[in-house]
């Protein structure tokens, strides 16, 4: 895990297995934060004739389980777009459903709804609490960054990736995007893709700001890459 400071608190970045996105561990709350799982994305695409390997939910939930083992977290905050669409929970195959039920039983699990799952209602089926937004330890948790927030804020939605050219090759890695008071987490799901961290839509979502940086863990060190300066 790689130490990281934000909003006057200490955090830890946790790399996803098999090159997946990064989760954020919050020691003060003993909590794991993940964004944009997009469970059952492959089955959603299959309904329109676009066939992808159908095991994305298993892989994503396996990443969450591995991060929980690594951190020992007892709480999980999912920052929206938990399923790829409103019918995703009904399509979850039995093995993945069992994995999810075990995770929600073992932790204090909170589902924050996103634009892909605005009426997600897993409580009673998978367990956990469902809410549109939440304030924990002086930090606002929601799916999409809000310029109106006065408190420090964690969100998801944009799936940011840092794209840089190294020795003639372009390399893209999931990253967070940070301003002084806002932090956009990378997508954690197995089939989530990504938006350039310097995309104007992301930079606009984190205004007003004096500085905006891409942040990611690389091995045992923190990489910070400037994206915008006011």
C-alpha positions in Angstrom: 0.0 0.0 0.0 1.2 3.5 -0.8 0.7 6.4 1.7 -1.3 9.4 0.5 -2.4 12.7 2.1 -5.6 14.4 1.3 -8.0 16.7 3.2 -5.7 16.7 6.3 -6.0 12.9 6.6 -3.8 9.9 5.8 -4.9 7.3 3.2 -3.4 4.3 1.4 -3.6 3.4 -2.3 -4.3 -0.3 -2.9 -3.4 -1.7 -6.4 -6.0 -3.9 -8.0 -4.8 -7.4 -9.0 -4.1 -8.3 -12.6 -3.5 -4.7 -13.6 -6.9 -3.5 -12.3 -7.8 -0.1 -11.0 -6.8 1.2 -7.6 -8.9 1.3 -4.4 -8.4 3.7 -1.5 -8.0 2.6 2.1 -9.0 5.0 4.8 -7.3 4.0 8.0 -9.2 6.5 10.3 -12.5 4.8 9.3 -11.0 1.3 8.6 -12.8 1.6 5.2 -12.1 0.6 1.6 -13.4 3.0 -1.1 -14.0 1.8 -4.7 -15.6 3.6 -7.6 -17.4 2.4 -10.7 -17.5 -1.4 -10.4 -20.0 -1.6 -13.4 -20.9 -5.2 -12.4 -22.5 -7.2 -15.3 -21.2 -4.9 -18.0 -20.4 -7.9 -20.2 -23.9 -9.3 -20.0 -25.3 -5.8 -20.8 -23.2 -5.7 -23.9 -24.2 -9.2 -24.9 -27.9 -8.1 -25.0 -27.0 -5.8 -27.9 -24.9 -8.4 -29.7 -21.5 -7.2 -28.4 -19.9 -10.2 -26.8 -17.3 -9.9 -24.1 -15.9 -12.5 -21.7 -18.8 -13.0 -19.3 -16.7 -13.2 -16.1 -16.2 -9.5 -15.4 -18.3 -9.5 -12.2 -16.3 -12.4 -10.7 -13.1 -10.6 -11.5 -14.2 -7.3 -10.1 -15.5 -8.9 -6.9 -12.3 -10.9 -6.6 -10.4 -7.6 -6.7 -12.5 -6.2 -3.9 -12.0 -9.3 -1.8 -8.3 -9.2 -2.3 -8.2 -5.5 -1.3 -10.2 -6.3 1.8 -7.7 -9.0 2.8 -4.8 -6.7 2.2 -6.1 -3.8 4.2 -8.3 -5.6 6.8 -11.0 -3.0 6.2 -14.3 -3.6 7.9 -16.3 -1.0 5.9 -16.8 -0.6 2.1 -18.0 2.5 0.3 -18.9 1.9 -3.4 -19.0 5.3 -5.1 -21.7 4.7 -7.7 -22.2 2.9 -11.0 -22.0 -0.3 -9.0 -23.9 -2.2 -11.7 -23.7 -1.3 -15.3 -27.5 -0.9 -15.7 -30.7 -1.2 -13.7 -31.2 -4.9 -14.7 -27.7 -5.9 -13.7 -28.6 -7.3 -10.3 -31.1 -9.7 -11.9 -28.4 -10.9 -14.4 -25.8 -11.6 -11.8 -24.9 -15.3 -12.2 -25.0 -17.6 -9.1 -21.2 -17.7 -8.4 -20.8 -13.9 -8.6 -24.0 -13.5 -6.6 -22.5 -15.7 -3.8 -19.3 -13.7 -3.8 -21.2 -10.4 -3.5 -23.4 -11.8 -0.7 -20.4 -13.0 1.2 -18.7 -9.6 0.9 -21.7 -7.6 2.1 -22.2 -10.0 5.1 -18.6 -9.7 6.1 -18.4 -5.9 6.1 -20.4 -2.7 6.7 -21.2 -2.1 3.1 -22.6 1.1 1.6 -23.8 1.5 -2.0 -23.8 5.1 -3.3 -25.9 5.3 -6.4 -24.6 6.6 -9.7 -26.0 7.6 -13.1 -25.9 3.9 -14.3 -27.8 2.7 -11.2 -29.9 5.7 -10.0 -32.5 3.5 -8.3 -30.2 0.6 -7.3 -31.9 -1.4 -4.5 -29.6 -4.2 -3.5 -30.4 -4.0 0.2 -32.4 -7.1 1.2 -31.0 -9.0 -1.8 -27.2 -8.4 -1.4 -27.2 -6.5 1.9 -25.7 -3.2 2.7 -27.2 0.4 2.8 -28.2 2.4 -0.3 -27.9 6.2 -0.5 -27.3 9.0 -3.0 -24.5 10.6 -1.0 -23.0 10.4 2.5 -20.8 12.4 4.8 -18.2 10.4 6.8 -15.5 11.8 9.0 -15.9 15.3 7.6 -15.6 14.0 4.0 -18.4 14.0 1.4 -18.9 10.7 -0.6 -20.8 10.8 -3.8 -20.7 9.5 -7.3 -20.1 12.6 -9.3 -18.0 15.6 -8.2 -20.0 18.6 -7.1 -18.7 22.2 -7.4 -21.2 23.1 -4.7 -19.5 21.0 -2.0 -17.8 22.9 0.8 -16.4 19.8 2.5 -13.6 17.7 1.2 -15.1 15.3 -1.4 -14.4 11.8 -2.8 -16.2 10.7 -6.0 -15.9 8.6 -9.1 -17.8 8.7 -12.4 -15.1 9.8 -14.8 -12.8 6.7 -14.9 -9.7 8.8 -15.1 -6.5 7.4 -16.7 -3.1 9.1 -17.0 -1.8 8.9 -20.5 1.9 9.7 -21.1 4.4 9.0 -23.8 7.5 7.1 -22.7 10.2 6.2 -25.2 7.9 6.6 -28.2 5.1 4.5 -26.6 1.9 5.8 -25.0 1.2 4.3 -21.7 -2.2 4.6 -19.9 -2.8 3.8 -16.3 -5.9 4.2 -14.0 -5.3 7.2 -11.7 -7.0 9.5 -9.3 -7.4 13.2 -10.1 -6.9 15.6 -7.1 -7.5 19.2 -6.4 -7.1 20.9 -2.9 -10.6 19.7 -1.8 -11.7 17.1 -4.3 -10.5 13.6 -5.3 -11.9 11.6 -8.2 -11.1 7.9 -7.9 -10.3 5.6 -10.8 -12.7 3.0 -11.9 -12.2 -0.3 -10.2 -14.3 -2.6 -12.4 -12.8 -5.1 -14.8 -14.3 -3.7 -18.0 -14.5 0.0 -17.3 -12.2 1.7 -19.8 -11.2 5.3 -19.0 -11.1 9.0 -19.8 -8.0 11.0 -20.2 -7.2 12.5 -16.7 -6.6 15.9 -18.4 -10.0 15.8 -20.2 -11.7 19.2 -19.9 -14.8 17.6 -18.4 -12.7 16.3 -15.4 -10.8 19.6 -15.0 -14.1 21.5 -15.0 -15.6 19.2 -12.4 -12.8 20.1 -10.0 -13.1 23.9 -10.1 -12.5 26.2 -8.5 -9.0 25.0 -7.8 -5.4 26.3 -7.7 -3.9 23.0 -8.9 -5.1 19.7 -10.3 -2.9 16.6 -10.4 -3.1 13.0 -11.5 -2.1 10.7 -8.7 -1.4 6.9 -8.8 0.6 4.3 -7.0 3.5 2.8 -8.9 5.0 0.0 -7.0 5.8 1.3 -3.6 5.8 5.0 -4.5 3.3 7.7 -5.2 3.4 9.4 -8.7 2.0 12.9 -9.0 1.6 14.4 -12.4 0.5 18.0 -12.9 -2.6 18.4 -15.1 -3.6 22.0 -14.6 -2.4 25.1 -12.8 -4.6 28.2 -12.1 
